[in-house]
Amino acid sequence: MTAPHDAPDAAALVEAVREFLERDVANATAGRVRFHARVASNVLAIVERELAGGADQYRRHAVGLARLGFATDTELAAAIRSGAADDWIGEVAAFVRDTVRDKLAVAHPGYAAEGPRSP
């Protein structure tokens, strides 16, 4: 990360807290506290993945929306609901599939089988 922030950057700080929860808190507690330490650790792992790939995913998403002629997900959803996107539903489906794949890569990597991205 660049100025004005010094090392450690946000990703390193999140990683340190996640590792503390996984190694120290979860292993030294039981029951509800252990469960919540694991949940918090999983949340921080999601944040780490979003920090690592979020900018690329955001860019791909914005480019994909623009290619379809929409500025927002809300506009795309309205076009799908109204049937306005029916003539090019294949392109819309490919975009939605890629978006879901990107979301799963952050929220739950390995959940969806990796397949080729749409061209």
Buried (B, 14 or more C-beta within 10 A) or exposed (E): EEEEEEEEEEBEEBBEBBEBBBEEBBEEBEEEEBEBBBEBBBEBBBBBBBBEBEEEBEEBBEEBBEEBEBEEEEBBEEBBEEEEBEEEEEBBEBBBBBBEBBBBBBEEEEEEEEEEEBE
